[in-house]
Amino acid sequence: MIDLKKIVDDALELTKTVEEVIVVRNTGNNVNMAEGRDYWYHEVTKDQNVFVEPEKMDSNDPLYILYTSGTTGKPKGVVHGNGG
């Protein structure tokens, strides 16, 4: 299994501008939490009584655009689909 939280933690060592991180538990694995920076999503939202109906989307609708340098060195936008 890929430890996504560790990847985020490593990336955050390269910047000092991120002050807080919301972590979503999706496995039963232990997760290293940085006190004062990392917060569990389920704890942050436990007192919220708002429900927003999810937007129905096609599996090919864009999720995000990632810019790469490509082979020419010029930025190219790669559109990633949401997969349903």
Legacy VTK file of the C-alpha trace (Angstrom):
# vtk DataFile Version 3.0
C-alpha trace
ASCII
DATASET POLYDATA
POINTS 84 float
0.000 0.000 0.000
1.265 3.494 -0.835
1.650 5.700 2.239
0.065 8.878 0.874
0.345 10.679 4.211
4.122 10.194 4.215
4.300 11.599 0.688
2.375 14.661 1.867
4.573 15.003 4.964
7.731 14.824 2.830
6.373 17.445 0.424
5.457 19.735 3.314
9.072 19.714 4.461
9.822 21.701 1.292
7.407 24.508 2.134
6.549 26.614 5.145
3.280 28.032 3.794
0.953 25.137 4.661
-0.380 25.608 8.170
-3.030 22.904 8.472
-3.739 19.529 6.882
-7.081 17.722 6.889
-6.584 13.941 6.869
-9.320 11.536 5.743
-9.173 8.057 7.257
-9.825 5.481 4.569
-7.932 2.514 5.986
-7.356 1.075 9.419
-3.621 1.771 9.226
-1.820 3.935 11.761
-1.174 7.451 10.500
1.506 9.763 11.867
-0.190 13.049 12.715
1.724 16.298 13.235
0.269 17.877 16.371
-1.078 21.360 15.706
-0.980 20.875 11.924
-2.867 17.679 11.076
-6.561 17.226 11.821
-8.867 14.276 11.193
-11.691 15.105 8.791
-14.217 13.100 10.804
-13.345 15.062 13.951
-13.454 18.462 12.251
-16.868 17.749 10.726
-18.533 15.765 13.532
-20.767 18.662 14.639
-21.772 19.700 11.125
-25.374 18.978 10.190
-25.145 20.123 6.585
-25.658 17.658 3.756
-24.890 18.616 0.192
-26.216 16.312 -2.510
-23.294 15.024 -4.613
-23.140 16.311 -8.167
-23.694 13.519 -10.682
-20.834 13.402 -13.143
-19.758 11.345 -16.092
-16.686 9.180 -15.547
-14.849 11.163 -18.228
-15.553 14.580 -16.673
-12.331 16.361 -15.649
-11.118 15.988 -12.078
-8.008 18.160 -12.331
-5.410 19.493 -14.763
-1.783 18.644 -14.090
0.869 20.672 -15.882
3.993 18.827 -16.973
7.140 19.944 -18.749
6.648 17.332 -21.441
9.462 16.279 -23.739
9.826 19.738 -25.297
10.237 21.590 -22.010
7.072 23.584 -22.683
4.253 23.181 -20.134
1.472 20.871 -21.210
-1.811 20.419 -19.392
-2.863 16.828 -18.775
-6.538 16.398 -17.873
-7.259 13.600 -15.415
-10.777 12.143 -15.467
-12.648 11.525 -12.237
-13.289 7.871 -13.052
-16.924 7.952 -12.038
LINES 1 85
84 0 1 2 3 4 5 6 7 8 9 10 11 12 13 14 15 16 17 18 19 20 21 22 23 24 25 26 27 28 29 30 31 32 33 34 35 36 37 38 39 40 41 42 43 44 45 46 47 48 49 50 51 52 53 54 55 56 57 58 59 60 61 62 63 64 65 66 67 68 69 70 71 72 73 74 75 76 77 78 79 80 81 82 83
